[in-house]
Amino acid sequence: MVAKGEVAVERRNLSPAALYEEAIRRDEAAIVSTGALTAETGKHTGRPPKDKFFVKEPTSQDAIWWHPGNQPIASAKFDGLLARMEEFVQTQPVYTQDVFACADPRFRLRVRVITEMAWHSLFARNLFIRPNAEEHLSFEPDFTVIALPSMKADPARDGTKSETFILVNLGRRIVLIGGTGYAGEIKKSIFTALNYLLPAQNVFPMHCSANTEQDGSDVALFFGLSGTGKTTLSADPSRRLIGDDEHGWSERGIFNFEGGCYAKTIRIHQESEPEIYAATESFGTILENVVYDSQTRVPDYDSDEKTENTRAAYPIDLIPNAILTGMGSHPHNVIFL
């Protein structure tokens, strides 16, 4: 735990059912007719790139390409926001998930995710790799993410562009997220960390999906911006899914960074995407900003009333043909969408 002293109320590694109860009790989310949990992310329905900063500190400053997409912030500003977040964690209920990133054990990153919201804790549990009971006993984090949407920055005092902030401190291995309820920031913050850490270990980090033939041969990678079809193509029922978004490529082959999928749901239909549709409509899945009928609780996946960027976050084992090791051989096909 990053916070100093004792935490007022810390709920650690709760199950999906327990997190459902917490989210409903706290009025964070609702259960729809399919059994999925649906939540709204507030004013941010995607990632705000202008609000992300890297702490300029000695161990990483010479390795970062400083440009408008990689904005610096002073260590003192980070320390000020961290102190306020530590105070929050000490005095308010929070949820902690201890999870892994990287399916290949040689490169595994132990990640502690501390969240203000119960549904964010379930998101982290769904999207990352879940340790077993024995692994939980000896868990010590390599990286910590603290996500407190109600914590807002003061730009004049904190050196941010707005009240929203994503601060990445690669030296202290801490990410601070505030002023936004968009859960995608949690997963992308660790992808950012891996983009820094893995090249030094001769691993190429990639924003792509991956699948393979039934026998594990003919691995294919699918590169593309959000919404270009990476998740859809990788979930081809005639092939086996390795992962839908983030992978590393080492001298032995490729491996998934994650243990779940974060699929776009806008205009999703059972006929065209049966595996993803079934996962979207499962217990334990989180729907983000998906409109639903207030009486029947039936989701309307065709509606973009809240955003075009509606999402479903679910464990990868809800895809029947997924390779649960998250690993594959060297790719034979690389497709740019």
MARMI-800291 format. One line per field, with one value per residue (C-alpha): x, y, z; residue in one letter. Coordinates in nm, 2 decimals. Example, Ala and Ser with C-alpha at 12.3 -4.5 7.8 and 13.67 -1.06 7.14 Angstrom:
2
east = [1.23  1.37]
north = [-0.45  -0.11]
up = [0.78  0.71]
code = [a  s]
% end
This chain:
337
east = [0.00  0.13  -0.06  0.11  -0.04  -0.35  -0.63  -0.97  -1.16  -0.98  -1.16  -0.89  -0.93  -1.30  -1.48  -1.71  -2.02  -1.90  -1.80  -2.15  -2.29  -2.06  -2.13  -2.51  -2.50  -2.30  -2.52  -2.22  -2.38  -2.69  -2.75  -2.90  -3.12  -2.82  -2.66  -2.38  -2.30  -2.34  -2.18  -2.14  -1.80  -1.91  -1.78  -1.49  -1.60  -1.25  -0.89  -0.80  -0.44  -0.38  -0.43  -0.15  0.19  0.52  0.71  1.05  1.28  1.64  1.59  1.37  1.40  1.67  1.47  1.15  1.09  0.96  0.70  0.34  0.22  0.47  0.43  0.66  0.55  0.78  0.83  0.71  0.37  0.34  0.43  0.16  -0.11  0.01  0.00  -0.37  -0.45  -0.28  -0.49  -0.80  -0.70  -0.64  -0.98  -1.22  -1.32  -1.11  -1.09  -0.76  -0.69  -0.36  -0.31  -0.05  0.04  0.23  0.14  0.50  0.63  0.97  0.84  0.55  0.47  0.29  0.03  -0.16  -0.47  -0.63  -0.97  -1.23  -1.51  -1.61  -1.68  -1.33  -1.19  -1.39  -1.26  -0.90  -0.98  -1.14  -0.87  -0.55  -0.42  -0.57  -0.32  -0.42  -0.45  -0.09  0.03  -0.18  -0.01  0.33  0.22  0.43  0.36  0.61  0.38  0.08  -0.21  -0.43  -0.76  -0.98  -1.23  -1.36  -1.00  -0.96  -0.65  -0.61  -0.42  -0.27  -0.14  -0.07  0.07  -0.20  -0.41  -0.74  -0.89  -0.83  -0.49  -0.30  0.05  0.30  0.61  0.83  1.10  0.87  0.65  0.33  0.04  -0.21  -0.55  -0.80  -1.09  -1.21  -1.42  -1.32  -1.18  -0.97  -0.71  -0.63  -0.53  -0.36  -0.14  0.01  0.05  0.25  0.47  0.54  0.63  0.91  1.02  1.01  1.23  1.52  1.45  1.45  1.08  0.88  0.55  0.27  -0.08  -0.24  -0.47  -0.35  -0.49  -0.37  -0.48  -0.64  -0.31  -0.12  0.05  0.01  0.00  -0.15  -0.12  -0.38  -0.27  -0.50  -0.65  -0.94  -1.25  -1.07  -1.16  -0.87  -1.10  -1.35  -1.10  -0.90  -1.22  -1.27  -1.45  -1.24  -0.92  -0.80  -0.78  -0.45  -0.54  -0.74  -0.53  -0.18  0.11  0.48  0.71  1.02  1.28  1.05  0.73  0.44  0.24  -0.06  -0.02  -0.37  -0.62  -0.93  -1.08  -1.21  -1.44  -1.63  -2.00  -2.15  -2.38  -2.27  -2.50  -2.50  -2.51  -2.19  -1.99  -2.13  -1.84  -1.79  -2.17  -2.20  -1.92  -2.08  -2.40  -2.24  -2.24  -1.92  -1.89  -1.88  -2.06  -1.94  -2.19  -2.43  -2.78  -3.05  -3.43  -3.52  -3.81  -3.68  -3.31  -3.24  -2.92  -2.94  -2.61  -2.71  -2.74  -2.46  -2.66  -2.38  -2.09  -1.98  -1.71  -1.94  -1.74  -1.76  -1.48  -1.47  -1.23  -1.07  -1.20  -1.55  -1.43  -1.46  -1.17  -0.92  -0.57  -0.56  -0.18  -0.19  0.12  0.19  0.48  0.64  0.38  0.35  0.11  0.10  -0.21  -0.25  -0.61]
north = [0.00  0.34  0.53  0.59  0.46  0.26  0.26  0.35  0.09  -0.12  -0.39  -0.61  -0.86  -0.88  -1.12  -1.01  -1.08  -0.88  -0.59  -0.60  -0.56  -0.28  -0.09  -0.13  -0.03  0.28  0.37  0.35  0.12  -0.08  -0.44  -0.49  -0.77  -0.98  -0.99  -0.75  -0.44  -0.11  0.22  0.58  0.74  1.10  1.39  1.18  0.89  0.84  0.93  1.30  1.31  1.67  1.57  1.30  1.39  1.21  1.31  1.46  1.26  1.14  0.77  0.82  1.17  1.09  0.79  0.99  1.17  1.51  1.64  1.76  1.40  1.33  1.63  1.68  1.77  1.84  1.59  1.84  1.87  1.49  1.48  1.73  1.54  1.21  1.34  1.45  1.11  0.93  1.13  1.02  0.66  0.68  0.82  0.70  0.35  0.22  -0.10  -0.28  -0.54  -0.72  -0.84  -0.92  -0.77  -0.99  -1.35  -1.45  -1.51  -1.39  -1.03  -1.04  -0.71  -0.72  -0.43  -0.30  -0.10  0.11  0.26  0.48  0.30  -0.06  -0.10  0.02  -0.25  -0.51  -0.35  -0.40  -0.76  -0.83  -0.67  -0.78  -1.13  -1.27  -1.43  -1.76  -1.78  -1.88  -1.59  -1.35  -1.45  -1.32  -1.04  -0.72  -0.47  -0.36  -0.08  0.09  0.27  0.50  0.60  0.85  1.02  1.26  1.39  1.70  1.90  2.27  2.37  2.69  2.49  2.15  2.24  2.05  2.16  2.10  1.93  1.60  1.44  1.12  1.14  0.87  0.85  0.59  0.63  0.56  0.33  0.50  0.63  0.88  0.92  1.18  1.38  1.11  0.80  0.65  0.31  0.27  0.50  0.22  -0.03  0.22  0.35  0.00  -0.02  0.30  0.16  -0.15  0.06  0.20  -0.11  -0.39  -0.26  -0.26  -0.64  -0.69  -0.71  -0.51  -0.37  -0.36  -0.21  -0.50  -0.80  -1.15  -1.49  -1.83  -2.14  -2.41  -2.60  -2.29  -2.23  -1.93  -1.65  -1.33  -0.97  -0.70  -0.34  -0.04  0.26  0.22  0.11  -0.03  -0.40  -0.54  -0.71  -0.83  -0.99  -1.15  -1.32  -1.51  -1.84  -2.04  -1.94  -1.91  -1.58  -1.48  -1.13  -0.83  -0.52  -0.53  -0.77  -0.81  -0.97  -1.14  -1.38  -1.67  -1.53  -1.31  -1.28  -1.09  -0.81  -0.86  -1.11  -0.96  -0.77  -0.42  -0.44  -0.16  -0.24  0.03  -0.15  -0.49  -0.78  -1.15  -1.25  -1.07  -1.11  -1.40  -1.46  -1.10  -1.05  -1.35  -1.22  -0.87  -1.02  -1.22  -1.19  -1.01  -0.80  -0.43  -0.21  0.15  0.42  0.17  0.30  0.07  0.07  0.19  -0.05  -0.37  -0.30  -0.43  -0.27  -0.07  -0.13  0.08  0.39  0.65  0.88  0.90  0.83  0.64  0.48  0.24  -0.05  -0.39  -0.51  -0.89  -1.17  -1.33  -1.68  -1.57  -1.61  -1.99  -2.03  -1.81  -1.94  -1.90  -1.90  -1.58  -1.68  -1.77  -1.84  -1.58  -1.43  -1.53  -1.25  -0.89  -0.69  -0.32  -0.21]
up = [0.00  -0.09  0.18  0.51  0.83  0.86  0.59  0.73  0.53  0.27  0.08  -0.08  -0.37  -0.35  -0.58  -0.86  -0.66  -0.36  -0.59  -0.75  -0.40  -0.32  -0.64  -0.60  -0.23  -0.32  -0.62  -0.85  -1.11  -1.20  -1.30  -1.65  -1.77  -1.89  -1.55  -1.65  -1.44  -1.61  -1.50  -1.63  -1.64  -1.61  -1.82  -1.96  -2.18  -2.32  -2.23  -2.22  -2.36  -2.26  -1.89  -1.88  -1.75  -1.68  -1.37  -1.46  -1.24  -1.27  -1.34  -1.65  -1.78  -2.03  -2.17  -2.24  -2.56  -2.43  -2.67  -2.65  -2.61  -2.33  -2.10  -1.80  -1.45  -1.16  -0.88  -0.62  -0.80  -0.80  -0.43  -0.35  -0.52  -0.39  -0.03  -0.08  -0.23  0.06  0.30  0.11  0.12  0.49  0.57  0.31  0.19  -0.10  -0.29  -0.37  -0.64  -0.66  -1.01  -1.27  -1.61  -1.87  -1.93  -1.98  -1.62  -1.71  -1.76  -1.51  -1.34  -1.00  -1.00  -0.71  -0.81  -0.54  -0.64  -0.49  -0.68  -0.65  -1.02  -1.10  -0.88  -1.07  -1.40  -1.28  -1.18  -1.52  -1.73  -1.57  -1.49  -1.17  -0.92  -0.75  -0.37  -0.31  -0.52  -0.32  0.00  -0.11  -0.33  -0.32  -0.60  -0.86  -0.97  -0.80  -0.96  -0.74  -0.91  -0.72  -0.95  -0.68  -0.63  -0.85  -0.92  -0.89  -1.21  -1.05  -0.75  -0.91  -1.25  -1.45  -1.74  -1.57  -1.27  -1.44  -1.41  -1.49  -1.35  -1.42  -1.20  -1.35  -1.09  -0.79  -1.00  -0.91  -1.13  -0.99  -1.16  -1.06  -1.19  -1.43  -1.40  -1.73  -1.63  -1.94  -1.78  -1.53  -1.80  -2.02  -1.74  -1.70  -2.08  -2.06  -1.79  -1.99  -2.29  -2.07  -1.89  -2.15  -2.43  -2.18  -2.15  -2.53  -2.55  -2.81  -2.66  -2.91  -2.92  -3.12  -3.09  -3.16  -3.25  -3.39  -3.55  -3.34  -3.32  -3.21  -3.54  -3.77  -3.51  -3.65  -3.51  -3.58  -3.55  -3.56  -3.38  -3.15  -3.34  -3.64  -3.56  -3.36  -3.10  -3.36  -3.59  -3.30  -3.17  -3.50  -3.39  -3.63  -3.46  -3.10  -2.92  -2.75  -2.66  -2.79  -2.73  -2.58  -2.63  -2.60  -2.85  -2.71  -2.85  -2.77  -2.93  -2.82  -2.49  -2.38  -2.13  -1.99  -1.86  -2.01  -2.30  -2.34  -2.63  -2.80  -2.79  -3.02  -3.26  -3.15  -3.26  -3.18  -3.55  -3.65  -3.32  -3.13  -2.89  -2.79  -2.77  -2.53  -2.31  -2.31  -2.18  -1.89  -1.52  -1.41  -1.72  -1.68  -1.94  -1.97  -2.07  -2.24  -2.25  -2.11  -2.07  -1.73  -1.70  -1.86  -1.80  -2.15  -2.29  -2.62  -2.79  -3.09  -2.89  -2.88  -2.66  -2.40  -2.63  -2.94  -2.72  -2.52  -2.38  -2.22  -1.99  -1.92  -1.83  -2.14  -2.03  -2.13  -2.49  -2.54  -2.78  -2.58  -2.51  -2.13  -2.11  -2.31  -2.50  -2.87  -3.11  -3.34  -3.57  -3.94  -4.03  -3.93  -4.04  -4.03  -4.02]
code = [m  v  a  k  g  e  v  a  v  e  r  r  n  l  s  p  a  a  l  y  e  e  a  i  r  r  d  e  a  a  i  v  s  t  g  a  l  t  a  e  t  g  k  h  t  g  r  p  p  k  d  k  f  f  v  k  e  p  t  s  q  d  a  i  w  w  h  p  g  n  q  p  i  a  s  a  k  f  d  g  l  l  a  r  m  e  e  f  v  q  t  q  p  v  y  t  q  d  v  f  a  c  a  d  p  r  f  r  l  r  v  r  v  i  t  e  m  a  w  h  s  l  f  a  r  n  l  f  i  r  p  n  a  e  e  h  l  s  f  e  p  d  f  t  v  i  a  l  p  s  m  k  a  d  p  a  r  d  g  t  k  s  e  t  f  i  l  v  n  l  g  r  r  i  v  l  i  g  g  t  g  y  a  g  e  i  k  k  s  i  f  t  a  l  n  y  l  l  p  a  q  n  v  f  p  m  h  c  s  a  n  t  e  q  d  g  s  d  v  a  l  f  f  g  l  s  g  t  g  k  t  t  l  s  a  d  p  s  r  r  l  i  g  d  d  e  h  g  w  s  e  r  g  i  f  n  f  e  g  g  c  y  a  k  t  i  r  i  h  q  e  s  e  p  e  i  y  a  a  t  e  s  f  g  t  i  l  e  n  v  v  y  d  s  q  t  r  v  p  d  y  d  s  d  e  k  t  e  n  t  r  a  a  y  p  i  d  l  i  p  n  a  i  l  t  g  m  g  s  h  p  h  n  v  i  f  l]
% end
